[in-house]
Amino acid sequence: MKKVLVAGATGWAGSEISKAILENSEMTLTGGLSRAHNGKNLKEVLSLKNNQTVPLFDTIENAMEHVDFDILIEFTKPQIAKHNIISALKKGKKVIVGTSGLSDEDYEEIEKIALENNTSVLAAGNFAITMVLLQKFAEMAAQYIPNYEIIDYADEQKIDAPSGTVAELAFRLSKVQQPNIAVPIEETIGNKATRGATINGIQVHSVRLPGHIISVETIFGLKGEKLILRHDSTESAEPYVKGVLLAIQNIETFKGLKRGLDTIMQF
Ligand SMILES: NC(=O)c1ccc[n+]([C@@H]2O[C@H](COP(=O)([O-])OP(=O)(O)OC[C@H]3O[C@@H](n4cnc5c(N)ncnc54)[C@H](OP(=O)(O)O)[C@@H]3O)[C@@H](O)[C@H]2O)c1
């Protein structure tokens, strides 16, 4: 039986993940993190029928002192996520990261600490299976089309940019082939910022507006033709749950860091 602690257990994504773990006979939810509900039982906070007591804690230190777990699921905020991940790794826990906003440099440090402690981290900018497919299709396209840019859409409250989904996509596409940029950004006449941010050599444009959830467009162009690969998420956190359960089942199959859900999927 895998013992799991969910950081962000009362949040939009973390509450759905917590409910799915409670219903899964191969896993047990031993606790959660939420500052607002510190000391309460998750069952009461989420009005669940399940009889199990799931204590909530305000900090990872507090949780590690009071409950046992093998795997930390991290779905909080970028300001606290790295601290939670590193604290858990140093105690030999395995970690699954959904929280966005961590940089490639953060992940280099996380990988080092995971290896030093002989444990593992799986980080995915998006745990939805359909998004994993977009990543795969975009990687195939980038092999043949050396001109592309990414647009990242989210609601106006999203604190980090680009989204974790887009940061991971840019990281992965840059490994396939960095795009050609016909007019170098520094030679752009006018306002260079309008050409977007250069992330791993790729131009990324983040749009933050009400009425948007999370969408991604990877736009490829060749002379006389274009290809647009687009993924849209709805308001439900349900698509992420399956991917996180798959990650829990596979986190023991490697050591160190893996980025992207597809790294543990069979294609
Ligand atoms: N990779 C993916 O597939 C995926 C999917 C969905 C979301 N996400 C990412 O997951 C993160 C959470 O998203 P969300 O929409 O679920 O956010 P949310 O609804 O605001 O939930 C955040 C959760 O984290 C807790 N939290 C925040 N700061 C904390 C702290 N300092 N210490 C302990 N707990 C803290 C909150 O509880 P308290 O406020 O009570 O502390 C709450 O339970 C975001 O970075 C989002 O981009 C990733």
The ligand as an SDF file (V2000), in Angstrom:
LIG
                    3D

 48 52  0  0  0  0  0  0  0  0999 V2000
    0.7050   19.8420  -13.7550 N   0  0  0  0  0  0  0  0  0  0  0  0
   -0.6150   19.8510  -13.8960 C   0  0  0  0  0  0  0  0  0  0  0  0
   -1.2130   19.0320  -14.6090 O   0  0  0  0  0  0  0  0  0  0  0  0
   -1.4260   20.8870  -13.1570 C   0  0  0  0  0  0  0  0  0  0  0  0
   -2.8190   20.8610  -13.1670 C   0  0  0  0  0  0  0  0  0  0  0  0
   -3.5100   21.7960  -12.4060 C   0  0  0  0  0  0  0  0  0  0  0  0
   -2.8240   22.7510  -11.6770 C   0  0  0  0  0  0  0  0  0  0  0  0
   -1.4510   22.7600  -11.7090 N   0  0  0  0  0  0  0  0  0  0  0  0
   -0.6620   23.6840  -10.8870 C   0  0  0  0  0  0  0  0  0  0  0  0
   -0.8480   23.2800   -9.5350 O   0  0  0  0  0  0  0  0  0  0  0  0
   -0.7550   24.4190   -8.6770 C   0  0  0  0  0  0  0  0  0  0  0  0
   -2.0220   24.5000   -7.8190 C   0  0  0  0  0  0  0  0  0  0  0  0
   -3.1040   24.8490   -8.6550 O   0  0  0  0  0  0  0  0  0  0  0  0
   -4.6050   24.9660   -8.1150 P   0  0  0  0  0  0  0  0  0  0  0  0
   -5.3770   25.5860   -9.2110 O   0  0  0  0  0  0  0  0  0  0  0  0
   -5.0680   23.6770   -7.5440 O   0  0  0  0  0  0  0  0  0  0  0  0
   -4.4030   26.0530   -6.9320 O   0  0  0  0  0  0  0  0  0  0  0  0
   -5.3860   26.3920   -5.7140 P   0  0  0  0  0  0  0  0  0  0  0  0
   -6.7840   25.9750   -5.9930 O   0  0  0  0  0  0  0  0  0  0  0  0
   -5.1280   27.8090   -5.3660 O   0  0  0  0  0  0  0  0  0  0  0  0
   -4.8490   25.4590   -4.5370 O   0  0  0  0  0  0  0  0  0  0  0  0
   -3.6010   25.6610   -3.9100 C   0  0  0  0  0  0  0  0  0  0  0  0
   -3.5050   24.7030   -2.7350 C   0  0  0  0  0  0  0  0  0  0  0  0
   -2.2100   24.8350   -2.1690 O   0  0  0  0  0  0  0  0  0  0  0  0
   -2.3240   25.2230   -0.7920 C   0  0  0  0  0  0  0  0  0  0  0  0
   -1.2200   26.1330   -0.4970 N   0  0  0  0  0  0  0  0  0  0  0  0
   -0.9260   27.2970   -1.1210 C   0  0  0  0  0  0  0  0  0  0  0  0
    0.1630   27.8590   -0.5600 N   0  0  0  0  0  0  0  0  0  0  0  0
    0.5640   27.0250    0.4170 C   0  0  0  0  0  0  0  0  0  0  0  0
    1.6250   27.0510    1.3560 C   0  0  0  0  0  0  0  0  0  0  0  0
    2.4850   28.0800    1.4060 N   0  0  0  0  0  0  0  0  0  0  0  0
    1.7680   26.0150    2.2070 N   0  0  0  0  0  0  0  0  0  0  0  0
    0.8950   24.9880    2.1750 C   0  0  0  0  0  0  0  0  0  0  0  0
   -0.1540   24.9090    1.3190 N   0  0  0  0  0  0  0  0  0  0  0  0
   -0.3010   25.9200    0.4490 C   0  0  0  0  0  0  0  0  0  0  0  0
   -3.6930   25.8860   -0.6870 C   0  0  0  0  0  0  0  0  0  0  0  0
   -4.2110   25.8560    0.6290 O   0  0  0  0  0  0  0  0  0  0  0  0
   -4.0180   27.0980    1.6360 P   0  0  0  0  0  0  0  0  0  0  0  0
   -4.2520   28.3500    0.8430 O   0  0  0  0  0  0  0  0  0  0  0  0
   -5.0200   26.8380    2.6990 O   0  0  0  0  0  0  0  0  0  0  0  0
   -2.6120   27.0110    2.1360 O   0  0  0  0  0  0  0  0  0  0  0  0
   -4.4950   24.9710   -1.6160 C   0  0  0  0  0  0  0  0  0  0  0  0
   -4.8180   23.7670   -0.9510 O   0  0  0  0  0  0  0  0  0  0  0  0
   -0.5280   25.6240   -9.6030 C   0  0  0  0  0  0  0  0  0  0  0  0
    0.8450   25.8790   -9.7130 O   0  0  0  0  0  0  0  0  0  0  0  0
   -1.0700   25.1320  -10.9310 C   0  0  0  0  0  0  0  0  0  0  0  0
   -0.5020   25.8080  -12.0350 O   0  0  0  0  0  0  0  0  0  0  0  0
   -0.7530   21.8510  -12.4270 C   0  0  0  0  0  0  0  0  0  0  0  0
  1  2  1  0
  2  3  2  0
  2  4  1  0
  4  5  1  0
  4 48  2  0
  5  6  2  0
  6  7  1  0
  7  8  2  0
  8  9  1  0
  8 48  1  0
  9 10  1  0
  9 46  1  0
 10 11  1  0
 11 12  1  0
 11 44  1  0
 12 13  1  0
 13 14  1  0
 14 15  2  0
 14 16  1  0
 14 17  1  0
 17 18  1  0
 18 19  2  0
 18 20  1  0
 18 21  1  0
 21 22  1  0
 22 23  1  0
 23 24  1  0
 23 42  1  0
 24 25  1  0
 25 26  1  0
 25 36  1  0
 26 27  1  0
 26 35  1  0
 27 28  2  0
 28 29  1  0
 29 30  1  0
 29 35  2  0
 30 31  1  0
 30 32  2  0
 32 33  1  0
 33 34  2  0
 34 35  1  0
 36 37  1  0
 36 42  1  0
 37 38  1  0
 38 39  2  0
 38 40  1  0
 38 41  1  0
 42 43  1  0
 44 45  1  0
 44 46  1  0
 46 47  1  0
M  CHG  2   8   1  16  -1
M  END
$$$$
